[in-house]
Amino acid sequence: VPGTLYPVEDCYLDELDDGDLSGSVADAVKFAGELDPEGDILVFLPGEREIREAAEFLTGRRLPGTEILPL
């Protein structure tokens, strides 16, 4: 498919023992934002409920320069 290619980097963080998915997503977003404050972050989650909960959690953190777009 013709178009512009952008570099992508996969990063893996240690899994948390308490099973707090929204907290883990927030930690990953913070980590990625520190690597490249101008970049975009795409997060894949297992279901609609998890997406909604993570979006609400991140919105509550009021991260500067961040727009949360749940799909």
C-alpha positions, -999 to 999 in steps of 0.1 A, spaced: 0 0 0 15 33 -10 19 59 17 42 74 44 59 50 67 66 60 103 90 42 126 74 20 152 91 7 184 78 -22 205 84 -18 242 75 -44 269 71 -36 305 71 -59 335 36 -73 344 22 -60 376 12 -86 402 -20 -69 413 -38 -72 379 -46 -35 377 -50 -32 339 -58 6 339 -28 13 361 -6 -8 339 -18 11 308 -12 45 326 24 34 335 30 23 298 16 57 285 38 76 309 69 55 299 62 60 262 56 97 267 90 100 283 106 83 254 91 106 228 67 134 240 57 142 204 48 106 194 15 88 193 6 58 214 -17 30 204 -29 6 231 -47 -27 224 -69 -40 251 -90 -72 253 -125 -57 254 -148 -27 254 -151 -26 292 -113 -25 296 -110 2 269 -136 24 287 -121 19 321 -86 27 308 -98 58 290 -116 71 321 -85 64 342 -62 82 318 -86 111 314 -86 115 352 -49 118 352 -51 149 330 -19 141 311 -6 173 294 -7 172 256 -27 140 256 -59 132 238 -77 100 247 -96 85 217 -112 52 227 -122 32 196 
